Amino acid sequence: MKKFAKKFLVLSVVSGLAASTLVGCSQDKPQTDNGTSQAAGEKESSGDTQKESKYKTVVVASLEMNGVFSPFFATTAPDNDIVSMVHGALIKTDRNAQPEADLADYKIEQVEAEDGSVSETIYTFTLKDGVTFSDGTPVTADDIIFSYKVLADPAYDGPSTFSTLPVVGMEEYNKGDATEISGIEKVDDKTVKITLKGIDPSAIWKLGGIEVAPKSYYGVDDAGKEYAKGDMSVPKSRNAAPMGAGAYKFGSFENNVVTLNANENYYGGAPATPTIKYQVTAESNKLEGLKLEEFDISDPSSSPDMVADVEAAGFEYELIDNLGYGYIGMNAERIPDKNVRKGLMHLMNRRPAIETYYGDLATVIERPMSTVSWAYPQDATEYYGFDPAKALEYFKAAGYEQVEKNGKVSLEKDGVQLRVEVGIPGGGTMEHPTAPVLTQMKTEMEKMGAVLEIADTDGTVFFDRLETGDWDMWVAAWQATVDPDMYQTYHSQGPSNHYNVQNEELDKLIVEARQTNDIEVRKDCYSKALDIIMDEAVEMPVYQRKNMYVFNQEIVDMESLPENMTPYYTYFAEVETFRLK
């Protein structure tokens, strides 16, 4: 059978990435509901063509969802999948990670100072004709400005770093008493102008990449309470029931299934596929569920065995570089001694684990950034090799000594044994590519007289504890964004700085990289910043993997999928024309 993708095909693009959305590479708890049956045999007029589809519903496998489907507050990849289907953004990303008009056309102008430097950058977004929310009401400049103000609110506690943009008047709004952001102006009902001080290379994405939220819905709750600066309760009241200008409307989230219905008011035309369901399942069930027709599209973790199994099952598939990477993190507040952290780093034997799990479908990486990014230093070498003897040297440099207790050796400082807890979202089965790294660490630490406690949890517990800073160490992955801005995760004030790394030189480099469009200067800043992160020993990069997308071609019309898919442009990139057989 002709495959949709050649075996081991890798599509790479040279473009910018940054850590933005945290996702666990986990095997979550399996769902128990099977309410995802196809409407087999039913005829349906499909979208803007004459062709008819006999299937009305496509079911997509998904890992566990938190149920926060908000354009402001969603943090996990499964939740963000729903957000992106329901909401529309001003701009979108093309195959090569370049900005492209979506709901709005845009213009960028630079204002030069007398010395030739850029004193201001002006962004103008003009909504296209006929753009409405799914309830039929027009998207307006007021909705755009409302969305900006929520993200800039001093009480905002979501993942966005919008408030760090050098927008004129941002500081007065975010940290002062101003009720408006003076640099954000409504030109007319369809046009918004934003003025930035100087330059910010990430601004086009942070300004244009927002999902526009209807003020009439997210600005008023069911009791009639209106959003006011300093209070996130009204926008958060809509977390479980999103509404936007995307290709699909939110239907429900019941029994581990999210149901989305085609938005007949979508500006690009009503989608060809009437219903999309996202079925929560375990990682271990992602192929078996396809075989059992529980779902029609899946993304099982890629490995040589999985490729062979998919081919044997007769499904078509695509392999694409993952927009992110796997890592092991450490909380510098809970493990404050850098020597202890460095010792732990020398106990992480990454390569055997990754080669066993992924074969040649993943590579071990040496800096905490996806290798797909133009900012990843191509000359990066190993920083902490696996070396238990070196690890013990670092532990002793931190003041720990090996003493004999009850006939056993114990690694102690001031009478307290070295003990570290690490969280891994393996769903209780340790089915995770990084699990062997931890089990070997545990063995090596026991030999030294130390303790590594491995807490294998489901995704919800894992992320709850991560957000409260309750892990000494943890295993997860970063999903990346287009621009390699590191502020969110590594700056001392970054909202997702789970490492609690505090380094003035690192902060300085991160800010410096945000103040120029010179890619060579930015590369240099990021290379130095990545070295500092490694020296701080708060994050061990583990692997860059490939995503595998598998399709039941008896249900999915393979001809309707985008050609030349990339990490930025996958199978739902042209969702309005996606169709079923």
PyMOL commands that set and color helices and strands:
alter all, ss='L'
color gray80, all
select helices_A, chain A and resi 77-86+141-152+162-164+170-175+203-208+215-218+233-236+283-285+288-291+304-313+338-345+350-361+388-397+435-448+459-467+487-490+504-513+519-536+558-560+575-577
alter helices_A, ss='H'
color red, helices_A
select strands_A, chain A and resi 18-23+44-45+52-53+57-62+91-93+99-101+104-112+118-127+184-188+191-197+248-254+257-262+275-280+297-298+316-321+324-330+362-364+401-405+408-413+416-417+419-424+451-456+473-481+539-551
alter strands_A, ss='S'
color yellow, strands_A
deselect
rebuild
show_as cartoon
